[in-house]
Amino acid sequence: MIIIYMDCPSEERKLPSEVCFVDTVCCVALLNKTERIHQEVNSEYKRLLKNGYHLITTTAVLSETANSLCAPRFRAVVSRFYRRVQASQYIEVVFVDERLWEAGWQLYEQRNDKEWSLTDCISFVVMQERNISEALTTDRHFEQAGFIRLLHIPEFAS
């Protein structure tokens, strides 16, 4: 059984002061204990919550997460994760509407020198629009786009 901790006990949590974007690689690692980076991601995730971070992700990231963990053994875990994210007061999910979708595509088309996925580009637009500098990710593409990736695990720096 996999237990998903979406929130810290209130007595351990500081008031929200910082904002951090949560990327697909970290959602997948949080949900799959067999991932080699599960422990590192889980520790950093808990540290962010304890230190009062407000976490932001997108429906594109959640879609990628569900697609990555679509095997029958993960489906219930992913569904619980999604429902807990929806109910959490510490995690905001930005819905990818038509405007954001188009902005993501525009960045995707402008940066044809990069291997950034469309989901990455949408994430970068959200981070730029909201002045978010940090991302809970191992993906070096976030650094290429000018952001700070909080996890430096070389073999996972896609």
N, C-alpha and C positions, 0 to 999 in steps of 0.2 A: 504494500500500500504506500502511496506517495502522499505526503502531507504538504499542502501549499500554504505558506504563511504570507498573506497579503498585507497584514498590518502588524505593527508592534504593539504590545500592551501600552496603553496611554501613559502610564507612569514612567515608561522608559523613553517616550518620544518627546522631542523638542517641538516647538512651534515651527511651522513651515517657514523656511527662509531661502532655501536654494531650490532650484529646479533641475531635474536631470531627465534626459530622454532615454527610454528603454527600447533597445533594439531586439530584433528577432533572435539573434544568436543567444542572447541572455534569457529570453523567454523559454526557448527550447532547452537550454541547460538547466534552468530552474525546474522544469517539469520532468526531465529525464535524468534520473539519478545515475544512469550508466554513462552519461556524458563525462568525458575526462575533466571538463572544466566546471562540473556541477558545484563542487565545494567552493571554488574561488568565486564563482558568480553568486552563489547563495550568501557567502560571507559579505561580499560587497553590497548586495541588495539589502541585507539586514542592517549594515552600517548606514546606508543612505536613509532608510526609514527611521532608524534610531536617532540620527542627526537632524531629523526634521525636513528632509527633502520631500518636495512634491514631485511625483513621477508622472511623466507624460509619455504616451505612446500613440499609435494610430491604428485605425482599423486595418490598414495595409499590413502593419507588423503583426497584428493578431491573425490576419488571414494567412500570412506566411508561416506563422507558428503552427496553426491548425493544419496547413498543408504539409509541413515538415513532420508532424506527429499524427498522421492520419491512420496509422496502423491500428487495428482493433484494440490492441492492448493499451493504447494511449487515449482513445477517444473519450472515455469518461473523465480522465484526468484533465484533458484539454477543456472539456465542457465545464468542469468545476472551476478551473482557472479563469475561464472567460466570465462566468457568473460572479466570481469573487472580485474580479477586476471591475466589472460593472457596478458592484455594490460598494467598492472601496472609496473612502473619502480621501485617500492619499494618492490615488492613481487616476489620472484623467486620460480618457481615450478621445482623441481627435478624430472625428468622422471625416473620411476622405470624400468630400463633396465634389461637384463638378469643377469648381474654381481651383481647389487644391490638386485635383487630378490633372488639370491642364497645366498648372504651375510645375508639377512634378515632371510631366512630359516635356515641358519647355526646357527645364534644366537637363533632363536626360538627352534631349536633342542638341543642346548647346555644348555639352561636355562629351562629345564623341571620342575624346582622347582618353577617357576613363572607362573603367569596368564597373561603373556604378549601376546597380539595379534600379529599376523604377521605384521600388519601395525605398531604397536608399535616398533617391532624389526627392521623393515626397517627404521623407524624414528630414532631410536637409532644409527644405522649404519651411516646414513647421518650426524647426530649430531657429532658422534665421528670423522668421516672423515674430517669434516669441523671445528672441534674445537668449536662447538656451545655449550654453557653451559646452556642457558636459553630456556625454552619452555613456550609458551602461552598455558597453559593447567591447568586443575584441577586434572589430572590423576596422582596419586601417583606412578604409575609405572615408570614415568620419574625420580622421586627421587630414587627409587630402583635401577635404572640403573646409578645413579650418576649425574643426571642433576638437575637443579633448576627449579621447577615449579613456575610460577609467581602468580598463583591463588590458594588460600587456602580456599576452600569452602567445609567444611567437608562432607556434604551429596553427593557431586559430586566427591569425591576422589576415583574413581573406583579402 
